[in-house]
Amino acid sequence: MTSVARKSKNIFAMSKRRRSTIFTLCLLLAAAVVWLDHGPIRRSRQARPKSEEQAKACDFDKYHGKTFTVLKIVDGDTIDINIPDGEYKHTRIRLWGIDAPETKEPNTPPAYFGPEAAEFTKKLSYKKKVAVYLDENNDTRDKYSRLLAYVKLPDGRFLNEVLLSEGFAYADWRFHHSLYHKYKQLEAAARSQKRGLWEKVTREQMPEWRQNKIKIQNP
């Protein structure tokens, strides 16, 4: 075999190996694209809207003005309803504008009137159909990704307001919302009539954020 023939044969062999390598890489790349398109990364990306405005619009479309069944009472101000939320089987709602005494704080005993508040919320809403309303002037989620909502009970009252009026929750001064001033008035009325927790609660038994607010207002 001449040197030219040997050289041509070597070039052909190298080209064949190169084509085989390129073909294999293309297959791997195509497989990666398919996996990304159908795998958890793609699903996660599809599950989360691209912007906060889109996320808010999605929440309004999914929840606002619609009726659901309460499946679980997490706390006096926190409930689960029967509709999936991303990777979760149910949607967790944090009631707008109020703060019920804690019962689920890790390594901490229930706060004063916490069990009573949770039981009251259970009595009013557990396994009942409620309507969910979001606040158009605010975010739809808190920092824990819980849905922030006003919850309308079957009798037409709002759970948020009943908890305040009957003294089972504090008006939450930390976050402004559309009914901020109304909620402060509801709390003031319950406090003046010594309803619920207002009959005996001390400042030390209040939530820490509330104690700090009082200290600032009354140095």
PyRosetta script that sets phi, psi and omega in degrees:
from pyrosetta import init, pose_from_sequence

init()
pose = pose_from_sequence("MTSVARKSKNIFAMSKRRRSTIFTLCLLLAAAVVWLDHGPIRRSRQARPKSEEQAKACDFDKYHGKTFTVLKIVDGDTIDINIPDGEYKHTRIRLWGIDAPETKEPNTPPAYFGPEAAEFTKKLSYKKKVAVYLDENNDTRDKYSRLLAYVKLPDGRFLNEVLLSEGFAYADWRFHHSLYHKYKQLEAAARSQKRGLWEKVTREQMPEWRQNKIKIQNP")
pose.set_psi(1, 132.1)
pose.set_omega(1, -178.9)
pose.set_phi(2, -71.1)
pose.set_psi(2, 163.0)
pose.set_omega(2, 179.5)
pose.set_phi(3, -64.1)
pose.set_psi(3, -33.7)
pose.set_omega(3, 179.3)
pose.set_phi(4, -65.9)
pose.set_psi(4, -41.2)
pose.set_omega(4, -180.0)
pose.set_phi(5, -66.1)
pose.set_psi(5, -42.6)
pose.set_omega(5, 179.0)
pose.set_phi(6, -62.3)
pose.set_psi(6, -40.6)
pose.set_omega(6, -179.8)
pose.set_phi(7, -64.2)
pose.set_psi(7, -41.8)
pose.set_omega(7, 179.2)
pose.set_phi(8, -64.0)
pose.set_psi(8, -39.7)
pose.set_omega(8, 179.6)
pose.set_phi(9, -64.0)
pose.set_psi(9, -42.5)
pose.set_omega(9, 179.3)
pose.set_phi(10, -63.8)
pose.set_psi(10, -41.3)
pose.set_omega(10, 179.4)
pose.set_phi(11, -62.7)
pose.set_psi(11, -42.7)
pose.set_omega(11, 179.9)
pose.set_phi(12, -62.9)
pose.set_psi(12, -41.3)
pose.set_omega(12, 179.8)
pose.set_phi(13, -64.5)
pose.set_psi(13, -41.7)
pose.set_omega(13, 178.7)
pose.set_phi(14, -64.7)
pose.set_psi(14, -41.6)
pose.set_omega(14, -180.0)
pose.set_phi(15, -64.1)
pose.set_psi(15, -38.8)
pose.set_omega(15, 179.5)
pose.set_phi(16, -64.8)
pose.set_psi(16, -41.7)
pose.set_omega(16, 178.3)
pose.set_phi(17, -65.5)
pose.set_psi(17, -39.5)
pose.set_omega(17, -179.8)
pose.set_phi(18, -64.2)
pose.set_psi(18, -43.7)
pose.set_omega(18, 178.7)
pose.set_phi(19, -62.5)
pose.set_psi(19, -40.4)
pose.set_omega(19, 178.9)
pose.set_phi(20, -63.4)
pose.set_psi(20, -41.3)
pose.set_omega(20, 179.3)
pose.set_phi(21, -64.6)
pose.set_psi(21, -45.0)
pose.set_omega(21, -179.6)
pose.set_phi(22, -63.5)
pose.set_psi(22, -41.7)
pose.set_omega(22, 179.0)
pose.set_phi(23, -61.5)
pose.set_psi(23, -42.9)
pose.set_omega(23, 179.1)
pose.set_phi(24, -63.7)
pose.set_psi(24, -42.8)
pose.set_omega(24, 178.9)
pose.set_phi(25, -62.4)
pose.set_psi(25, -39.0)
pose.set_omega(25, 179.2)
pose.set_phi(26, -64.4)
pose.set_psi(26, -40.5)
pose.set_omega(26, 177.7)
pose.set_phi(27, -62.4)
pose.set_psi(27, -44.2)
pose.set_omega(27, 179.1)
pose.set_phi(28, -62.6)
pose.set_psi(28, -41.5)
pose.set_omega(28, 179.1)
pose.set_phi(29, -63.2)
pose.set_psi(29, -43.6)
pose.set_omega(29, 179.2)
pose.set_phi(30, -62.8)
pose.set_psi(30, -40.8)
pose.set_omega(30, 178.9)
pose.set_phi(31, -63.6)
pose.set_psi(31, -39.4)
pose.set_omega(31, 179.5)
pose.set_phi(32, -64.6)
pose.set_psi(32, -40.4)
pose.set_omega(32, 179.3)
pose.set_phi(33, -63.4)
pose.set_psi(33, -44.1)
pose.set_omega(33, 178.7)
pose.set_phi(34, -62.0)
pose.set_psi(34, -42.4)
pose.set_omega(34, -179.1)
pose.set_phi(35, -63.6)
pose.set_psi(35, -43.1)
pose.set_omega(35, 179.3)
pose.set_phi(36, -64.7)
pose.set_psi(36, -34.9)
pose.set_omega(36, -177.5)
pose.set_phi(37, -71.4)
pose.set_psi(37, -32.0)
pose.set_omega(37, -176.8)
pose.set_phi(38, -111.9)
pose.set_psi(38, -10.1)
pose.set_omega(38, -175.4)
pose.set_phi(39, -83.3)
pose.set_psi(39, -172.8)
pose.set_omega(39, -174.6)
pose.set_phi(40, -64.6)
pose.set_psi(40, -31.0)
pose.set_omega(40, -179.5)
pose.set_phi(41, -65.9)
pose.set_psi(41, -45.1)
pose.set_omega(41, 179.0)
pose.set_phi(42, -64.1)
pose.set_psi(42, -44.7)
pose.set_omega(42, -179.6)
pose.set_phi(43, -61.9)
pose.set_psi(43, -39.5)
pose.set_omega(43, 179.5)
pose.set_phi(44, -64.5)
pose.set_psi(44, -40.9)
pose.set_omega(44, -179.7)
pose.set_phi(45, -66.4)
pose.set_psi(45, -38.1)
pose.set_omega(45, 178.8)
pose.set_phi(46, -69.3)
pose.set_psi(46, -31.6)
pose.set_omega(46, -176.1)
pose.set_phi(47, -71.9)
pose.set_psi(47, -25.1)
pose.set_omega(47, -177.6)
pose.set_phi(48, -106.8)
pose.set_psi(48, 120.2)
pose.set_omega(48, 176.9)
pose.set_phi(49, -60.3)
pose.set_psi(49, 162.4)
pose.set_omega(49, -172.5)
pose.set_phi(50, -75.4)
pose.set_psi(50, -23.8)
pose.set_omega(50, -177.0)
pose.set_phi(51, -140.3)
pose.set_psi(51, 166.2)
pose.set_omega(51, 178.2)
pose.set_phi(52, -63.6)
pose.set_psi(52, -35.7)
pose.set_omega(52, 178.8)
pose.set_phi(53, -65.5)
pose.set_psi(53, -39.9)
pose.set_omega(53, 177.5)
pose.set_phi(54, -67.1)
pose.set_psi(54, -39.4)
pose.set_omega(54, 178.1)
pose.set_phi(55, -62.1)
pose.set_psi(55, -43.0)
pose.set_omega(55, 179.1)
pose.set_phi(56, -63.6)
pose.set_psi(56, -42.8)
pose.set_omega(56, 179.2)
pose.set_phi(57, -62.7)
pose.set_psi(57, -39.6)
pose.set_omega(57, 178.6)
pose.set_phi(58, -63.8)
pose.set_psi(58, -42.6)
pose.set_omega(58, 178.8)
pose.set_phi(59, -63.8)
pose.set_psi(59, -41.6)
pose.set_omega(59, 179.3)
pose.set_phi(60, -63.3)
pose.set_psi(60, -42.4)
pose.set_omega(60, -179.7)
pose.set_phi(61, -65.7)
pose.set_psi(61, -34.8)
pose.set_omega(61, -174.7)
pose.set_phi(62, -83.3)
pose.set_psi(62, -36.9)
pose.set_omega(62, -170.0)
pose.set_phi(63, -116.0)
pose.set_psi(63, -38.3)
pose.set_omega(63, -166.1)
pose.set_phi(64, -60.9)
pose.set_psi(64, 123.5)
pose.set_omega(64, 177.6)
pose.set_phi(65, 76.3)
pose.set_psi(65, 5.4)
pose.set_omega(65, -177.7)
pose.set_phi(66, -100.4)
pose.set_psi(66, 159.4)
pose.set_omega(66, -174.9)
pose.set_phi(67, -107.4)
pose.set_psi(67, 137.4)
pose.set_omega(67, -179.0)
pose.set_phi(68, -139.7)
pose.set_psi(68, 168.0)
pose.set_omega(68, 177.2)
pose.set_phi(69, -103.1)
pose.set_psi(69, 134.7)
pose.set_omega(69, 177.8)
pose.set_phi(70, -78.4)
pose.set_psi(70, 122.2)
pose.set_omega(70, -176.8)
pose.set_phi(71, -101.7)
pose.set_psi(71, -23.6)
pose.set_omega(71, -175.1)
pose.set_phi(72, -154.1)
pose.set_psi(72, 142.8)
pose.set_omega(72, 172.6)
pose.set_phi(73, -104.8)
pose.set_psi(73, 110.2)
pose.set_omega(73, -179.0)
pose.set_phi(74, -82.4)
pose.set_psi(74, -40.4)
pose.set_omega(74, -178.3)
pose.set_phi(75, -161.3)
pose.set_psi(75, 179.3)
pose.set_omega(75, -179.9)
pose.set_phi(76, -59.5)
pose.set_psi(76, -30.4)
pose.set_omega(76, -177.5)
pose.set_phi(77, -114.8)
pose.set_psi(77, 14.3)
pose.set_omega(77, -175.5)
pose.set_phi(78, -139.1)
pose.set_psi(78, 127.3)
pose.set_omega(78, -178.2)
pose.set_phi(79, -136.3)
pose.set_psi(79, 162.0)
pose.set_omega(79, 173.9)
pose.set_phi(80, -113.5)
pose.set_psi(80, 138.5)
pose.set_omega(80, 177.1)
pose.set_phi(81, -118.7)
pose.set_psi(81, 163.8)
pose.set_omega(81, -168.3)
pose.set_phi(82, -86.8)
pose.set_psi(82, 61.2)
pose.set_omega(82, 173.2)
pose.set_phi(83, -146.9)
pose.set_psi(83, 133.4)
pose.set_omega(83, -178.5)
pose.set_phi(84, -61.3)
pose.set_psi(84, 151.9)
pose.set_omega(84, 178.6)
pose.set_phi(85, -137.5)
pose.set_psi(85, 96.0)
pose.set_omega(85, -176.9)
pose.set_phi(86, 64.1)
pose.set_psi(86, -122.8)
pose.set_omega(86, -178.7)
pose.set_phi(87, -82.5)
pose.set_psi(87, -5.8)
pose.set_omega(87, -177.6)
pose.set_phi(88, -95.1)
pose.set_psi(88, 147.6)
pose.set_omega(88, -178.4)
pose.set_phi(89, -74.0)
pose.set_psi(89, -24.6)
pose.set_omega(89, -178.4)
pose.set_phi(90, -130.0)
pose.set_psi(90, 162.8)
pose.set_omega(90, 176.2)
pose.set_phi(91, -100.5)
pose.set_psi(91, 129.8)
pose.set_omega(91, 178.4)
pose.set_phi(92, -95.4)
pose.set_psi(92, 128.9)
pose.set_omega(92, -178.9)
pose.set_phi(93, -111.3)
pose.set_psi(93, 131.7)
pose.set_omega(93, 169.6)
pose.set_phi(94, -105.0)
pose.set_psi(94, 120.3)
pose.set_omega(94, -176.0)
pose.set_phi(95, -64.6)
pose.set_psi(95, 128.1)
pose.set_omega(95, -178.3)
pose.set_phi(96, -63.1)
pose.set_psi(96, 136.9)
pose.set_omega(96, 164.7)
pose.set_phi(97, 80.2)
pose.set_psi(97, 1.4)
pose.set_omega(97, -179.4)
pose.set_phi(98, -131.9)
pose.set_psi(98, 162.8)
pose.set_omega(98, 176.3)
pose.set_phi(99, -139.8)
pose.set_psi(99, 104.3)
pose.set_omega(99, 177.3)
pose.set_phi(100, -82.0)
pose.set_psi(100, 150.4)
pose.set_omega(100, 178.4)
pose.set_phi(101, -56.4)
pose.set_psi(101, 140.0)
pose.set_omega(101, -175.0)
pose.set_phi(102, -71.0)
pose.set_psi(102, 147.4)
pose.set_omega(102, 169.9)
pose.set_phi(103, -129.9)
pose.set_psi(103, -11.2)
pose.set_omega(103, -174.0)
pose.set_phi(104, -113.3)
pose.set_psi(104, 14.1)
pose.set_omega(104, -179.4)
pose.set_phi(105, -66.1)
pose.set_psi(105, 125.5)
pose.set_omega(105, -178.1)
pose.set_phi(106, -58.5)
pose.set_psi(106, 136.5)
pose.set_omega(106, 176.5)
pose.set_phi(107, 57.3)
pose.set_psi(107, 26.3)
pose.set_omega(107, -178.6)
pose.set_phi(108, -136.7)
pose.set_psi(108, 133.5)
pose.set_omega(108, 177.2)
pose.set_phi(109, -65.7)
pose.set_psi(109, 156.5)
pose.set_omega(109, 178.9)
pose.set_phi(110, -54.8)
pose.set_psi(110, 142.0)
pose.set_omega(110, 178.5)
pose.set_phi(111, -70.7)
pose.set_psi(111, 161.6)
pose.set_omega(111, 178.9)
pose.set_phi(112, -55.3)
pose.set_psi(112, 127.2)
pose.set_omega(112, 179.2)
pose.set_phi(113, 71.2)
pose.set_psi(113, 9.5)
pose.set_omega(113, 178.2)
pose.set_phi(114, -64.6)
pose.set_psi(114, -51.7)
pose.set_omega(114, 178.7)
pose.set_phi(115, -60.1)
pose.set_psi(115, -37.7)
pose.set_omega(115, 179.4)
pose.set_phi(116, -64.6)
pose.set_psi(116, -40.3)
pose.set_omega(116, 179.5)
pose.set_phi(117, -65.7)
pose.set_psi(117, -43.4)
pose.set_omega(117, 179.2)
pose.set_phi(118, -63.0)
pose.set_psi(118, -41.2)
pose.set_omega(118, -180.0)
pose.set_phi(119, -67.4)
pose.set_psi(119, -37.0)
pose.set_omega(119, 178.9)
pose.set_phi(120, -65.7)
pose.set_psi(120, -43.5)
pose.set_omega(120, 177.2)
pose.set_phi(121, -62.7)
pose.set_psi(121, -39.8)
pose.set_omega(121, 178.0)
pose.set_phi(122, -62.8)
pose.set_psi(122, -44.1)
pose.set_omega(122, -179.6)
pose.set_phi(123, -60.5)
pose.set_psi(123, -38.7)
pose.set_omega(123, -176.1)
pose.set_phi(124, -80.7)
pose.set_psi(124, -31.3)
pose.set_omega(124, -166.8)
pose.set_phi(125, -129.1)
pose.set_psi(125, -17.7)
pose.set_omega(125, -173.2)
pose.set_phi(126, -62.1)
pose.set_psi(126, 128.0)
pose.set_omega(126, -179.8)
pose.set_phi(127, 63.6)
pose.set_psi(127, 17.9)
pose.set_omega(127, 177.8)
pose.set_phi(128, -106.7)
pose.set_psi(128, 157.3)
pose.set_omega(128, 178.0)
pose.set_phi(129, -85.8)
pose.set_psi(129, 125.9)
pose.set_omega(129, -179.0)
pose.set_phi(130, -126.8)
pose.set_psi(130, 153.4)
pose.set_omega(130, 176.4)
pose.set_phi(131, -100.3)
pose.set_psi(131, 139.7)
pose.set_omega(131, -175.7)
pose.set_phi(132, -109.0)
pose.set_psi(132, 131.0)
pose.set_omega(132, 178.0)
pose.set_phi(133, -128.1)
pose.set_psi(133, 132.8)
pose.set_omega(133, 179.4)
pose.set_phi(134, -99.9)
pose.set_psi(134, 166.9)
pose.set_omega(134, -177.9)
pose.set_phi(135, -99.8)
pose.set_psi(135, 113.4)
pose.set_omega(135, -175.6)
pose.set_phi(136, -63.4)
pose.set_psi(136, -23.2)
pose.set_omega(136, -175.6)
pose.set_phi(137, -94.6)
pose.set_psi(137, 7.0)
pose.set_omega(137, -175.8)
pose.set_phi(138, -140.6)
pose.set_psi(138, 173.4)
pose.set_omega(138, 174.2)
pose.set_phi(139, -64.5)
pose.set_psi(139, 157.6)
pose.set_omega(139, 179.0)
pose.set_phi(140, -95.5)
pose.set_psi(140, -7.3)
pose.set_omega(140, -177.2)
pose.set_phi(141, -131.1)
pose.set_psi(141, 151.6)
pose.set_omega(141, 172.7)
pose.set_phi(142, -94.6)
pose.set_psi(142, -174.3)
pose.set_omega(142, -174.9)
pose.set_phi(143, -67.7)
pose.set_psi(143, -14.6)
pose.set_omega(143, 176.7)
pose.set_phi(144, -98.5)
pose.set_psi(144, 10.1)
pose.set_omega(144, 179.6)
pose.set_phi(145, 68.7)
pose.set_psi(145, 17.4)
pose.set_omega(145, 174.2)
pose.set_phi(146, -79.0)
pose.set_psi(146, 145.1)
pose.set_omega(146, 178.9)
pose.set_phi(147, -72.1)
pose.set_psi(147, 129.5)
pose.set_omega(147, 178.0)
pose.set_phi(148, -94.2)
pose.set_psi(148, 122.6)
pose.set_omega(148, -172.6)
pose.set_phi(149, -152.8)
pose.set_psi(149, 158.4)
pose.set_omega(149, 166.6)
pose.set_phi(150, -97.5)
pose.set_psi(150, 130.9)
pose.set_omega(150, -174.0)
pose.set_phi(151, -114.3)
pose.set_psi(151, 119.4)
pose.set_omega(151, -178.4)
pose.set_phi(152, -93.3)
pose.set_psi(152, 126.1)
pose.set_omega(152, -178.3)
pose.set_phi(153, -80.7)
pose.set_psi(153, 165.4)
pose.set_omega(153, 179.8)
pose.set_phi(154, -57.6)
pose.set_psi(154, -28.3)
pose.set_omega(154, -178.9)
pose.set_phi(155, -85.2)
pose.set_psi(155, 4.2)
pose.set_omega(155, 176.6)
pose.set_phi(156, 95.5)
pose.set_psi(156, -13.0)
pose.set_omega(156, 177.4)
pose.set_phi(157, -81.3)
pose.set_psi(157, 160.1)
pose.set_omega(157, 176.2)
pose.set_phi(158, -99.0)
pose.set_psi(158, 130.6)
pose.set_omega(158, -177.9)
pose.set_phi(159, -56.7)
pose.set_psi(159, -41.3)
pose.set_omega(159, 179.2)
pose.set_phi(160, -54.7)
pose.set_psi(160, -46.8)
pose.set_omega(160, -174.6)
pose.set_phi(161, -73.7)
pose.set_psi(161, -36.7)
pose.set_omega(161, 178.9)
pose.set_phi(162, -64.6)
pose.set_psi(162, -41.8)
pose.set_omega(162, 178.7)
pose.set_phi(163, -60.3)
pose.set_psi(163, -39.8)
pose.set_omega(163, 177.6)
pose.set_phi(164, -69.1)
pose.set_psi(164, -47.7)
pose.set_omega(164, -175.2)
pose.set_phi(165, -63.9)
pose.set_psi(165, -32.8)
pose.set_omega(165, -177.7)
pose.set_phi(166, -94.3)
pose.set_psi(166, 2.1)
pose.set_omega(166, 175.3)
pose.set_phi(167, 79.0)
pose.set_psi(167, 31.0)
pose.set_omega(167, 178.1)
pose.set_phi(168, -105.2)
pose.set_psi(168, 3.9)
pose.set_omega(168, 179.7)
pose.set_phi(169, -157.5)
pose.set_psi(169, 159.8)
pose.set_omega(169, 175.6)
pose.set_phi(170, -97.4)
pose.set_psi(170, 147.7)
pose.set_omega(170, 168.3)
pose.set_phi(171, -70.1)
pose.set_psi(171, 129.4)
pose.set_omega(171, -176.2)
pose.set_phi(172, -86.9)
pose.set_psi(172, 106.4)
pose.set_omega(172, -176.8)
pose.set_phi(173, -78.4)
pose.set_psi(173, -10.5)
pose.set_omega(173, -172.1)
pose.set_phi(174, -72.3)
pose.set_psi(174, -28.0)
pose.set_omega(174, -172.6)
pose.set_phi(175, -129.5)
pose.set_psi(175, 125.6)
pose.set_omega(175, 178.9)
pose.set_phi(176, -78.6)
pose.set_psi(176, 142.6)
pose.set_omega(176, 177.7)
pose.set_phi(177, -149.3)
pose.set_psi(177, 176.7)
pose.set_omega(177, -172.0)
pose.set_phi(178, -64.1)
pose.set_psi(178, -25.5)
pose.set_omega(178, -178.2)
pose.set_phi(179, -110.7)
pose.set_psi(179, 24.0)
pose.set_omega(179, -174.9)
pose.set_phi(180, -54.0)
pose.set_psi(180, -52.2)
pose.set_omega(180, -176.2)
pose.set_phi(181, -70.2)
pose.set_psi(181, -36.6)
pose.set_omega(181, 176.7)
pose.set_phi(182, -61.9)
pose.set_psi(182, -42.2)
pose.set_omega(182, -178.3)
pose.set_phi(183, -66.9)
pose.set_psi(183, -35.8)
pose.set_omega(183, 176.2)
pose.set_phi(184, -65.0)
pose.set_psi(184, -37.1)
pose.set_omega(184, 178.6)
pose.set_phi(185, -68.6)
pose.set_psi(185, -39.6)
pose.set_omega(185, 177.8)
pose.set_phi(186, -62.3)
pose.set_psi(186, -41.6)
pose.set_omega(186, 177.9)
pose.set_phi(187, -65.4)
pose.set_psi(187, -42.6)
pose.set_omega(187, -179.0)
pose.set_phi(188, -60.6)
pose.set_psi(188, -39.2)
pose.set_omega(188, 179.3)
pose.set_phi(189, -66.5)
pose.set_psi(189, -43.5)
pose.set_omega(189, 178.9)
pose.set_phi(190, -64.2)
pose.set_psi(190, -38.4)
pose.set_omega(190, -179.2)
pose.set_phi(191, -67.4)
pose.set_psi(191, -41.9)
pose.set_omega(191, -178.9)
pose.set_phi(192, -67.5)
pose.set_psi(192, -28.8)
pose.set_omega(192, 179.3)
pose.set_phi(193, -94.1)
pose.set_psi(193, 2.7)
pose.set_omega(193, 178.9)
pose.set_phi(194, 53.3)
pose.set_psi(194, 47.3)
pose.set_omega(194, 179.1)
pose.set_phi(195, -86.3)
pose.set_psi(195, 146.8)
pose.set_omega(195, 175.0)
pose.set_phi(196, 55.3)
pose.set_psi(196, -128.1)
pose.set_omega(196, -176.9)
pose.set_phi(197, -64.4)
pose.set_psi(197, -21.8)
pose.set_omega(197, -175.8)
pose.set_phi(198, -71.6)
pose.set_psi(198, -8.8)
pose.set_omega(198, 179.7)
pose.set_phi(199, -68.5)
pose.set_psi(199, -38.6)
pose.set_omega(199, -173.4)
pose.set_phi(200, -135.1)
pose.set_psi(200, -3.6)
pose.set_omega(200, -173.9)
pose.set_phi(201, -60.7)
pose.set_psi(201, 142.4)
pose.set_omega(201, 174.4)
pose.set_phi(202, -107.0)
pose.set_psi(202, 164.7)
pose.set_omega(202, -179.6)
pose.set_phi(203, -60.5)
pose.set_psi(203, -37.1)
pose.set_omega(203, -179.1)
pose.set_phi(204, -66.4)
pose.set_psi(204, -21.2)
pose.set_omega(204, -180.0)
pose.set_phi(205, -89.4)
pose.set_psi(205, -7.4)
pose.set_omega(205, 179.7)
pose.set_phi(206, -78.3)
pose.set_psi(206, 163.6)
pose.set_omega(206, 176.2)
pose.set_phi(207, -58.3)
pose.set_psi(207, 150.4)
pose.set_omega(207, -176.2)
pose.set_phi(208, -58.5)
pose.set_psi(208, -40.9)
pose.set_omega(208, -179.2)
pose.set_phi(209, -61.0)
pose.set_psi(209, -34.5)
pose.set_omega(209, -178.8)
pose.set_phi(210, -72.6)
pose.set_psi(210, -41.9)
pose.set_omega(210, 176.9)
pose.set_phi(211, -59.1)
pose.set_psi(211, -42.3)
pose.set_omega(211, -179.6)
pose.set_phi(212, -65.2)
pose.set_psi(212, -39.1)
pose.set_omega(212, 177.6)
pose.set_phi(213, -62.6)
pose.set_psi(213, -42.5)
pose.set_omega(213, 180.0)
pose.set_phi(214, -63.7)
pose.set_psi(214, -40.9)
pose.set_omega(214, 179.3)
pose.set_phi(215, -62.6)
pose.set_psi(215, -38.0)
pose.set_omega(215, 179.3)
pose.set_phi(216, -69.3)
pose.set_psi(216, -40.1)
pose.set_omega(216, -178.4)
pose.set_phi(217, -74.0)
pose.set_psi(217, -29.8)
pose.set_omega(217, -178.2)
pose.set_phi(218, -127.6)
pose.set_psi(218, 70.4)
pose.set_omega(218, -176.1)
pose.set_phi(219, -64.5)
pose.dump_pdb("model.pdb")
